Amino acid sequence: YCDTAYAFHEGKNLSFDEIIDEIKHFDTNFITVTGGEPLAQRSCYAFLDQLCDIGYDVSLETGGALSIKDVHEKVKIILDIKTPGSGESENNHWDNLPLIKPTDEIKIVITDQNDYKWAKKVIQEKGLYLNSDILFSPSFGDLEPSELAGWILKDNLKVRMQLQLHKIIWGEKKGV
């Protein structure tokens, strides 16, 4: 359920300097690198390093299938754990979990109650509460946020709920 699958085949190639020139048009110190799986591009590591060295606060949204061990220590990692409902749970790179810092986040997108139960079990078995914040996000169009919120409250889970605000605000518009 990648919400930027178009990024696999569309867009244009830019150098690091060209990307940074584009970023400078915005009055921000915070940059999030996302879209598909950024770490699938080997140059992503060097780009993250460069952003950190320039002084940006950087976060990386990664699908969790590739190792994060070489990601710059200043980068805040938002690591997805894929559920069975995603069709990608066999690609989870569990060796990433010990690398998660207290400032990082683990995100689990929930498609249905089976995913929810699976996620609760993984949190318990892997001791995820000890490492970082855990975010549960309802899969847009598959699970109503109120339903997921009800399950979380009923079970008193120590997780934060996250919605895909860009989908709520802009729908299917690309690049927002």
N, C-alpha and C positions, 0 to 999 in steps of 0.2 A: 504494500500500500504506500509506495513512495509517492509523495505529492508533488515531486518535481521530476517525474520520469522524462518529461520533455528535455531536460538538461542533458540526457544521454545522447541526444542526436541533434539538438538545436544550439544556437548561439554562435559565438565567434571566439577564436583563439586570441588571447591578449597576453602580453608580457607582464611580469610582476609590476614593472614601472607604470605600464598603461593602466593596470587595475588600480594601483595606488593613486594615480592621477584622477581616476574616476571617483575614488573614495573621498579625495580631498574636496570635492564639490559639496559634500555634506558636512555639516557642522557636528561631528561626532568623534568621540574617542573610542567607541565600542564597535567592534566588527565581529560578525558571526559568519563563519565559513560553513556552508551547508550545500545541499542540492545533490541528490543522488548519494553517492559515497565519495566525499572529498579525498579520502586517503587512497582511493583507487588510482589517483593521479600521483605518481611518485614525487612530483615537484611540489605537492601540497605541503610537505614537511618544511621545505626551504621557504615557502611562502609564509607559513605560520611563523617561522623564525624571524623573517624579515619584518612582518607586522609587529611582532613583539619588540624587536630591536628598535624600531622607529618610535615605539612608545604607545601603541594602541593596546587597549584591553581587548583580548581576543577570546572568542569561544568557538568551539568546533562541535558541530552536530554530526555525529558519526553513527552509521548503522550498526556498528558493533561487530561486523564480520571480519575486520582486519585489526591487527595489533596497533595499540596506541603507545607502545613503549618508547618510540622515538619522537613523540610529540613534545614540543617545547614545554618545560615545566610551568611557564607562566600562562599557558593556554587553559582556559576552563573547558573541560570536556563534558558534553552532554551525550552520554552513551545510550543508544537504544538497545534494549533487550527485545528480540523479536519473539512474539508469541506463536503458538500453533496456528492461530487464525490468520496470521500474516503469510503463512506458507513458507516462512524462512527461518523457523526456529532452529533448524539443524545447522544454520550458519552462524549461530552465536559463538563468538570467540571468548569462551569463559576465562581464558588466561588474562583478559583485560581487567577483570574485577579487582585483583590485588593492586592494580596500578591506579585505581580511582583515588583521587585526593578528596579531603573533606570539602573542598570548594567546588568539586564537580557534581554532576547530577546524573542519575540513571533514569531513563524515560522508558516507560512500557506503554505501548498503544494497545488498548483493549478493544476487541471486536465484539465480544459476547461474554456470557457468564462463564463459559468454559475457559476462556482466556483469563478472566479475572481469578478463577480458582487456581489456574496454572501459575499465574503471577504471584499470588499469595504464597504458594508452595515454594517457588523459586526464592522469594525474599527470605523465607524462613530457612530453607536449606543452605543458602549461600551467605546468610548473615548480612544481608545488604543494608539493614538499618545501621550497622556499625560504621559504614564507609562514607556515605554521602546522603544527600536528599534524594528521595525517590518520587518521581512524577508518574501519575497515571493519566493517560489521555484517552478519551473515547475516540474510536475510529470514526472519522467524519462520515456521516451518512449510514453507518452501520449500527451505532449504539448511541442512544440519547444520553446527553450529559447528565440529566436528572437521574436516570437509572443507575449509571455508574456512581454518582454521588451518593445515592441511597445505599448501595452495597458498601461503599467505603465507610459511611457513617454507622451503618448497622454493625459492621465488624470492627469499628474503631481502629481502622488501619492508620498507621503513622506515615501517610503518604500525602503529597500535595496533588491536587487535581489541576490539570492543564488543558486548556482548550486551544485549538488551532485558530487563533484570532484572525490570522490573515485569511482563512477560509470564511469566517463569519463576516468579516468586514468587506473583503474584495471578491469572495467567491472563487472562481477558477482563473482569475486574472494572473498572468505570469509575471514573475520578477518582482513581486512585492514582499 
